[in-house]
Amino acid sequence: MSSPANAMQFVCPWPCLVVPTPKSVSTRSFAQTMVASQSKVSKMFAQALSNSCNIPASQLPKPCFKVFNERERLMTLQCRFSIDDAKYDDDDGRINRTGTLLIVGATIVMVVIGSGVLSLTLAIAQSRWIKDKKGRKHTKSTSTRSITVQDHHKTKIKQPKAKTKSNMEKTTSQEQPNSGTYVEPQYSGSRIKGDTITLDFVKKMMNDFKEQKYLDRGYASKILLQTKKILKALPSLVDITVPHGKHVTVCGDVHGQFYDLLNIFELNGIPSEENPYLFNGDFVDRGSFSVEVAFTLFAFKCMSPSAMYIARGNHESKSMNKIFGFEGEVRAKLNDKFVKMFAEVFNCLPLAHVINKKVFVVHGGLFSVDGVKLSQIRSINRFCEPPDEGLMHDLLWSDPQPLPGRGPSKRGNRCFCFGEDVTKRFLKDNNLDLVVRSHKSMHKGYEIQHDGKLITVFSAPNYCDKKGNKGAFIRFEAPDLKPNIITFEAVPHPDVKPMAYANNFNRLFS
């Protein structure tokens, strides 16, 4: 299938159709034409859908037209529709397009106009209830072939439903996240004895997660509350001391790839005071086992704070979680109240770490201005959602570049890139030797830049089941702290696709 060079390309599970439209057609005029011609468009779509799906036109729902040009909601829509840069690229750039949305019952039609080209797909999915052997209800979806409409060309996609938890949605007292250690009577998973989270509990919990079992809400609440208390007492810049002959392991983005996290522990050992880890942000979103990843890291933090260090990434925020799947996953596996609890914990995560006063570890990168001291980072008031500018924003969002100085970033949103000279000045000003950061997928799992003074480490292999990249982690052993980089391949996981819990269309208009 060929397509015009200037067409916006959609990457999605359905067949794709790209057709040119007259350059004189503007988004606004096209939207007005659609709204003014609802009857004609409705009839056209009804006939096309009827012919394709063998559904009588009279049984199709009446369409509703809406002009859709709100920035954040359109970004959500585009990410959900799997536009390549938005869904799979780790750049997380802010997308600012305009478009028109046509809703036909549960069927979604999107129209995006850019550079005189209309790029679109058209598909319909049918859902029906089925029962398994235990009598539990599930949905089963099937997609039809693409449909070509010669009059007006549009895109239609049915949003897949998030998986929901069976036997765990009863509205009893356990719906309250702060209900202490109330445990559902039928719960047979790992259990916390008293207030102490032990290694035995964490191992049993990880094994339950591996078998796709859920953690009881009472224990989930306890872990989140304890984690929040521990993190809240920390400064925004945490110092890690590694004794002579000992080591610490730094991991990059995990992005909800729980089975790859288990593989890291298989390769490098379970976290302990003798084998501490630093996870450098972005441990949720995109991957569909983010809840399991978060509870695993948090449980180790509660078990032994010096065995597990956790930094904040740009994805540990409400706005990103709403778009890239974590919020929907929490709602599906727990309930709405836990969305707020996770957000409160994320607001307490430190922003950066320093290992033995020599290695600066941060999720994103350095700053838009020179002269920033470690004391300034340590004093940042981080207990909030990430701002759109300032030191906290730079720490979470910036990237290195090969050119000197600072330059624009394709991520947008006031993001920027910094060169080797910026890195060396920051290290010299703060008597440091090395910057370790994450934030971007790397084909080898890592990349060494800026004359060996900056290393990017990424720990989500075959990112989003698509990239084909390796994962990596770095071991630093005292006293020389020479980075020992270990790479690894992805491991199999259950057949749950990335972004399976991404934003439900019903919430786009709430």
WOLIN-V984545 format. One record per residue. N is the residue number from 0. RES is the residue in three letters. OMEGA is omega in whole degrees, 0 to 359 (none if undefined). Layout:
n:N res:RES omega:OMEGA
n:N res:RES omega:OMEGA
//
This chain:
n:0 res:MET omega:179
n:1 res:SER omega:179
n:2 res:SER omega:178
n:3 res:PRO omega:184
n:4 res:ALA omega:184
n:5 res:ASN omega:180
n:6 res:ALA omega:171
n:7 res:MET omega:188
n:8 res:GLN omega:175
n:9 res:PHE omega:174
n:10 res:VAL omega:187
n:11 res:CYS omega:183
n:12 res:PRO omega:184
n:13 res:TRP omega:176
n:14 res:PRO omega:185
n:15 res:CYS omega:179
n:16 res:LEU omega:178
n:17 res:VAL omega:183
n:18 res:VAL omega:178
n:19 res:PRO omega:176
n:20 res:THR omega:184
n:21 res:PRO omega:181
n:22 res:LYS omega:182
n:23 res:SER omega:183
n:24 res:VAL omega:177
n:25 res:SER omega:179
n:26 res:THR omega:184
n:27 res:ARG omega:181
n:28 res:SER omega:178
n:29 res:PHE omega:178
n:30 res:ALA omega:180
n:31 res:GLN omega:178
n:32 res:THR omega:179
n:33 res:MET omega:182
n:34 res:VAL omega:181
n:35 res:ALA omega:184
n:36 res:SER omega:185
n:37 res:GLN omega:184
n:38 res:SER omega:181
n:39 res:LYS omega:181
n:40 res:VAL omega:179
n:41 res:SER omega:181
n:42 res:LYS omega:180
n:43 res:MET omega:180
n:44 res:PHE omega:180
n:45 res:ALA omega:180
n:46 res:GLN omega:180
n:47 res:ALA omega:180
n:48 res:LEU omega:181
n:49 res:SER omega:181
n:50 res:ASN omega:184
n:51 res:SER omega:190
n:52 res:CYS omega:182
n:53 res:ASN omega:177
n:54 res:ILE omega:177
n:55 res:PRO omega:181
n:56 res:ALA omega:181
n:57 res:SER omega:182
n:58 res:GLN omega:179
n:59 res:LEU omega:181
n:60 res:PRO omega:179
n:61 res:LYS omega:183
n:62 res:PRO omega:176
n:63 res:CYS omega:183
n:64 res:PHE omega:178
n:65 res:LYS omega:173
n:66 res:VAL omega:190
n:67 res:PHE omega:179
n:68 res:ASN omega:177
n:69 res:GLU omega:191
n:70 res:ARG omega:185
n:71 res:GLU omega:181
n:72 res:ARG omega:178
n:73 res:LEU omega:175
n:74 res:MET omega:177
n:75 res:THR omega:182
n:76 res:LEU omega:182
n:77 res:GLN omega:178
n:78 res:CYS omega:182
n:79 res:ARG omega:179
n:80 res:PHE omega:172
n:81 res:SER omega:169
n:82 res:ILE omega:198
n:83 res:ASP omega:184
n:84 res:ASP omega:184
n:85 res:ALA omega:187
n:86 res:LYS omega:190
n:87 res:TYR omega:179
n:88 res:ASP omega:183
n:89 res:ASP omega:184
n:90 res:ASP omega:176
n:91 res:ASP omega:181
n:92 res:GLY omega:176
n:93 res:ARG omega:182
n:94 res:ILE omega:181
n:95 res:ASN omega:179
n:96 res:ARG omega:170
n:97 res:THR omega:183
n:98 res:GLY omega:179
n:99 res:THR omega:182
n:100 res:LEU omega:175
n:101 res:LEU omega:181
n:102 res:ILE omega:177
n:103 res:VAL omega:184
n:104 res:GLY omega:178
n:105 res:ALA omega:183
n:106 res:THR omega:184
n:107 res:ILE omega:175
n:108 res:VAL omega:179
n:109 res:MET omega:178
n:110 res:VAL omega:176
n:111 res:VAL omega:181
n:112 res:ILE omega:177
n:113 res:GLY omega:178
n:114 res:SER omega:177
n:115 res:GLY omega:182
n:116 res:VAL omega:177
n:117 res:LEU omega:183
n:118 res:SER omega:190
n:119 res:LEU omega:168
n:120 res:THR omega:179
n:121 res:LEU omega:180
n:122 res:ALA omega:177
n:123 res:ILE omega:179
n:124 res:ALA omega:178
n:125 res:GLN omega:179
n:126 res:SER omega:175
n:127 res:ARG omega:180
n:128 res:TRP omega:172
n:129 res:ILE omega:178
n:130 res:LYS omega:175
n:131 res:ASP omega:185
n:132 res:LYS omega:180
n:133 res:LYS omega:177
n:134 res:GLY omega:180
n:135 res:ARG omega:182
n:136 res:LYS omega:175
n:137 res:HIS omega:175
n:138 res:THR omega:177
n:139 res:LYS omega:183
n:140 res:SER omega:174
n:141 res:THR omega:182
n:142 res:SER omega:179
n:143 res:THR omega:178
n:144 res:ARG omega:179
n:145 res:SER omega:182
n:146 res:ILE omega:176
n:147 res:THR omega:178
n:148 res:VAL omega:189
n:149 res:GLN omega:185
n:150 res:ASP omega:174
n:151 res:HIS omega:186
n:152 res:HIS omega:187
n:153 res:LYS omega:183
n:154 res:THR omega:180
n:155 res:LYS omega:178
n:156 res:ILE omega:176
n:157 res:LYS omega:179
n:158 res:GLN omega:177
n:159 res:PRO omega:180
n:160 res:LYS omega:173
n:161 res:ALA omega:176
n:162 res:LYS omega:179
n:163 res:THR omega:182
n:164 res:LYS omega:177
n:165 res:SER omega:176
n:166 res:ASN omega:183
n:167 res:MET omega:185
n:168 res:GLU omega:180
n:169 res:LYS omega:183
n:170 res:THR omega:175
n:171 res:THR omega:185
n:172 res:SER omega:179
n:173 res:GLN omega:176
n:174 res:GLU omega:179
n:175 res:GLN omega:181
n:176 res:PRO omega:183
n:177 res:ASN omega:184
n:178 res:SER omega:174
n:179 res:GLY omega:184
n:180 res:THR omega:174
n:181 res:TYR omega:182
n:182 res:VAL omega:180
n:183 res:GLU omega:184
n:184 res:PRO omega:183
n:185 res:GLN omega:183
n:186 res:TYR omega:183
n:187 res:SER omega:183
n:188 res:GLY omega:182
n:189 res:SER omega:185
n:190 res:ARG omega:176
n:191 res:ILE omega:178
n:192 res:LYS omega:183
n:193 res:GLY omega:180
n:194 res:ASP omega:186
n:195 res:THR omega:175
n:196 res:ILE omega:185
n:197 res:THR omega:178
n:198 res:LEU omega:178
n:199 res:ASP omega:178
n:200 res:PHE omega:184
n:201 res:VAL omega:179
n:202 res:LYS omega:179
n:203 res:LYS omega:178
n:204 res:MET omega:179
n:205 res:MET omega:178
n:206 res:ASN omega:175
n:207 res:ASP omega:179
n:208 res:PHE omega:180
n:209 res:LYS omega:179
n:210 res:GLU omega:178
n:211 res:GLN omega:172
n:212 res:LYS omega:184
n:213 res:TYR omega:175
n:214 res:LEU omega:179
n:215 res:ASP omega:184
n:216 res:ARG omega:178
n:217 res:GLY omega:178
n:218 res:TYR omega:176
n:219 res:ALA omega:179
n:220 res:SER omega:181
n:221 res:LYS omega:180
n:222 res:ILE omega:181
n:223 res:LEU omega:181
n:224 res:LEU omega:179
n:225 res:GLN omega:179
n:226 res:THR omega:179
n:227 res:LYS omega:181
n:228 res:LYS omega:180
n:229 res:ILE omega:183
n:230 res:LEU omega:184
n:231 res:LYS omega:181
n:232 res:ALA omega:183
n:233 res:LEU omega:172
n:234 res:PRO omega:180
n:235 res:SER omega:173
n:236 res:LEU omega:185
n:237 res:VAL omega:175
n:238 res:ASP omega:177
n:239 res:ILE omega:179
n:240 res:THR omega:179
n:241 res:VAL omega:181
n:242 res:PRO omega:179
n:243 res:HIS omega:179
n:244 res:GLY omega:179
n:245 res:LYS omega:184
n:246 res:HIS omega:171
n:247 res:VAL omega:181
n:248 res:THR omega:180
n:249 res:VAL omega:177
n:250 res:CYS omega:177
n:251 res:GLY omega:181
n:252 res:ASP omega:174
n:253 res:VAL omega:174
n:254 res:HIS omega:172
n:255 res:GLY omega:179
n:256 res:GLN omega:189
n:257 res:PHE omega:184
n:258 res:TYR omega:172
n:259 res:ASP omega:174
n:260 res:LEU omega:177
n:261 res:LEU omega:179
n:262 res:ASN omega:175
n:263 res:ILE omega:180
n:264 res:PHE omega:176
n:265 res:GLU omega:184
n:266 res:LEU omega:191
n:267 res:ASN omega:178
n:268 res:GLY omega:178
n:269 res:ILE omega:177
n:270 res:PRO omega:177
n:271 res:SER omega:178
n:272 res:GLU omega:177
n:273 res:GLU omega:182
n:274 res:ASN omega:186
n:275 res:PRO omega:178
n:276 res:TYR omega:168
n:277 res:LEU omega:175
n:278 res:PHE omega:196
n:279 res:ASN omega:172
n:280 res:GLY omega:181
n:281 res:ASP omega:176
n:282 res:PHE omega:177
n:283 res:VAL omega:179
n:284 res:ASP omega:179
n:285 res:ARG omega:175
n:286 res:GLY omega:188
n:287 res:SER omega:173
n:288 res:PHE omega:183
n:289 res:SER omega:178
n:290 res:VAL omega:180
n:291 res:GLU omega:178
n:292 res:VAL omega:183
n:293 res:ALA omega:181
n:294 res:PHE omega:177
n:295 res:THR omega:179
n:296 res:LEU omega:182
n:297 res:PHE omega:180
n:298 res:ALA omega:176
n:299 res:PHE omega:178
n:300 res:LYS omega:178
n:301 res:CYS omega:180
n:302 res:MET omega:182
n:303 res:SER omega:184
n:304 res:PRO omega:181
n:305 res:SER omega:176
n:306 res:ALA omega:184
n:307 res:MET omega:174
n:308 res:TYR omega:184
n:309 res:ILE omega:178
n:310 res:ALA omega:177
n:311 res:ARG omega:172
n:312 res:GLY omega:180
n:313 res:ASN omega:179
n:314 res:HIS omega:175
n:315 res:GLU omega:182
n:316 res:SER omega:182
n:317 res:LYS omega:186
n:318 res:SER omega:179
n:319 res:MET omega:181
n:320 res:ASN omega:179
n:321 res:LYS omega:186
n:322 res:ILE omega:193
n:323 res:PHE omega:165
n:324 res:GLY omega:187
n:325 res:PHE omega:179
n:326 res:GLU omega:179
n:327 res:GLY omega:179
n:328 res:GLU omega:178
n:329 res:VAL omega:179
n:330 res:ARG omega:183
n:331 res:ALA omega:186
n:332 res:LYS omega:179
n:333 res:LEU omega:171
n:334 res:ASN omega:187
n:335 res:ASP omega:184
n:336 res:LYS omega:179
n:337 res:PHE omega:174
n:338 res:VAL omega:179
n:339 res:LYS omega:180
n:340 res:MET omega:178
n:341 res:PHE omega:180
n:342 res:ALA omega:179
n:343 res:GLU omega:178
n:344 res:VAL omega:180
n:345 res:PHE omega:180
n:346 res:ASN omega:180
n:347 res:CYS omega:182
n:348 res:LEU omega:175
n:349 res:PRO omega:184
n:350 res:LEU omega:183
n:351 res:ALA omega:178
n:352 res:HIS omega:173
n:353 res:VAL omega:181
n:354 res:ILE omega:178
n:355 res:ASN omega:176
n:356 res:LYS omega:183
n:357 res:LYS omega:184
n:358 res:VAL omega:180
n:359 res:PHE omega:184
n:360 res:VAL omega:183
n:361 res:VAL omega:183
n:362 res:HIS omega:185
n:363 res:GLY omega:182
n:364 res:GLY omega:187
n:365 res:LEU omega:200
n:366 res:PHE omega:180
n:367 res:SER omega:177
n:368 res:VAL omega:177
n:369 res:ASP omega:173
n:370 res:GLY omega:180
n:371 res:VAL omega:180
n:372 res:LYS omega:179
n:373 res:LEU omega:179
n:374 res:SER omega:177
n:375 res:GLN omega:178
n:376 res:ILE omega:182
n:377 res:ARG omega:185
n:378 res:SER omega:179
n:379 res:ILE omega:173
n:380 res:ASN omega:188
n:381 res:ARG omega:189
n:382 res:PHE omega:184
n:383 res:CYS omega:170
n:384 res:GLU omega:183
n:385 res:PRO omega:178
n:386 res:PRO omega:181
n:387 res:ASP omega:178
n:388 res:GLU omega:178
n:389 res:GLY omega:186
n:390 res:LEU omega:181
n:391 res:MET omega:178
n:392 res:HIS omega:182
n:393 res:ASP omega:181
n:394 res:LEU omega:184
n:395 res:LEU omega:194
n:396 res:TRP omega:189
n:397 res:SER omega:182
n:398 res:ASP omega:173
n:399 res:PRO omega:176
n:400 res:GLN omega:181
n:401 res:PRO omega:181
n:402 res:LEU omega:177
n:403 res:PRO omega:179
n:404 res:GLY omega:179
n:405 res:ARG omega:181
n:406 res:GLY omega:181
n:407 res:PRO omega:179
n:408 res:SER omega:178
n:409 res:LYS omega:175
n:410 res:ARG omega:183
n:411 res:GLY omega:176
n:412 res:ASN omega:178
n:413 res:ARG omega:176
n:414 res:CYS omega:182
n:415 res:PHE omega:175
n:416 res:CYS omega:183
n:417 res:PHE omega:185
n:418 res:GLY omega:182
n:419 res:GLU omega:181
n:420 res:ASP omega:178
n:421 res:VAL omega:179
n:422 res:THR omega:183
n:423 res:LYS omega:177
n:424 res:ARG omega:179
n:425 res:PHE omega:180
n:426 res:LEU omega:180
n:427 res:LYS omega:181
n:428 res:ASP omega:185
n:429 res:ASN omega:176
n:430 res:ASN omega:180
n:431 res:LEU omega:181
n:432 res:ASP omega:191
n:433 res:LEU omega:170
n:434 res:VAL omega:173
n:435 res:VAL omega:180
n:436 res:ARG omega:183
n:437 res:SER omega:165
n:438 res:HIS omega:183
n:439 res:LYS omega:179
n:440 res:SER omega:179
n:441 res:MET omega:184
n:442 res:HIS omega:179
n:443 res:LYS omega:184
n:444 res:GLY omega:180
n:445 res:TYR omega:173
n:446 res:GLU omega:177
n:447 res:ILE omega:184
n:448 res:GLN omega:173
n:449 res:HIS omega:175
n:450 res:ASP omega:178
n:451 res:GLY omega:183
n:452 res:LYS omega:181
n:453 res:LEU omega:177
n:454 res:ILE omega:171
n:455 res:THR omega:178
n:456 res:VAL omega:184
n:457 res:PHE omega:191
n:458 res:SER omega:177
n:459 res:ALA omega:181
n:460 res:PRO omega:185
n:461 res:ASN omega:186
n:462 res:TYR omega:181
n:463 res:CYS omega:180
n:464 res:ASP omega:186
n:465 res:LYS omega:193
n:466 res:LYS omega:182
n:467 res:GLY omega:181
n:468 res:ASN omega:170
n:469 res:LYS omega:169
n:470 res:GLY omega:180
n:471 res:ALA omega:167
n:472 res:PHE omega:186
n:473 res:ILE omega:174
n:474 res:ARG omega:175
n:475 res:PHE omega:179
n:476 res:GLU omega:179
n:477 res:ALA omega:12
n:478 res:PRO omega:188
n:479 res:ASP omega:178
n:480 res:LEU omega:176
n:481 res:LYS omega:183
n:482 res:PRO omega:175
n:483 res:ASN omega:187
n:484 res:ILE omega:178
n:485 res:ILE omega:179
n:486 res:THR omega:182
n:487 res:PHE omega:180
n:488 res:GLU omega:177
n:489 res:ALA omega:176
n:490 res:VAL omega:180
n:491 res:PRO omega:176
n:492 res:HIS omega:179
n:493 res:PRO omega:185
n:494 res:ASP omega:173
n:495 res:VAL omega:187
n:496 res:LYS omega:171
n:497 res:PRO omega:179
n:498 res:MET omega:182
n:499 res:ALA omega:183
n:500 res:TYR omega:183
n:501 res:ALA omega:195
n:502 res:ASN omega:175
n:503 res:ASN omega:182
n:504 res:PHE omega:180
n:505 res:ASN omega:182
n:506 res:ARG omega:179
n:507 res:LEU omega:185
n:508 res:PHE omega:180
n:509 res:SER omega:none
//
